[in-house]
Amino acid sequence: MQVEEGAVGPVLNRLRRAQGQLAGVIAMIEAGRDCKDVVTQLAAVSRALDRAGFKIVAGGMRQCLAESATDAPPLSEEELEKLFLALA
């Protein structure tokens, strides 16, 4: 499965955001920042990574459903992403 062409940009944006947040967490730890601040920022990194992963999986699910179901219209990527997020 490849990342859908339309999802590549949003996925990369989320991953770049997570990368910047992670660099911030590292800098915070190196600077001896308060544990609460570090954990809060680390949680934001985790959410950004989760959302990127969900976007990829939702696109893959949509591809699979579109290929297998010929009678019904496939769910939109947003609908599949919401369903997948409900499972998390």
C-alpha positions, -999 to +999 in steps of 0.1 A: +000+000+000+013+034-009+002+067+006-025+082-016-014+111-037-039+135-021-028+125+014+009+129+009+009+167+016-012+166+047+007+136+061+041+153+054+028+185+071+018+165+102+051+147+103+071+179+099+051+195+127+058+164+149+095+166+140+096+203+151+077+195+183+101+166+191+131+189+186+114+213+210+110+185+236+146+176+233+156+212+238+133+215+268+149+184+284+184+197+277+175+230+292+161+214+324+125+226+318+097+217+341+084+181+338+048+192+332+058+213+303+079+185+288+051+160+291+026+184+276+047+189+246+055+152+243+018+145+243+014+169+214+041+151+195+024+118+201-010+132+188+006+146+157+022+112+149-010+094+156-029+117+133-004+111+105-007+074+109-045+075+110-045+095+078-023+069+061-044+040+074-077+057+065-064+062+029-054+026+027-088+014+040-106+036+015-085+021-013-093-014-001-130-007+002-132+011-031-116-019-049-138-045-031-173-029-030-188-024-064-224-020-054-221+008-028-202+041-031-170+040-010-168+060+022-149+093+020-115+095+035-128+118+062-155+092+072-129+065+074-106+086+094-133+094+119-141+057+122-105+048+127-101+076+153-131+063+171-112+030+176-081+047+191 
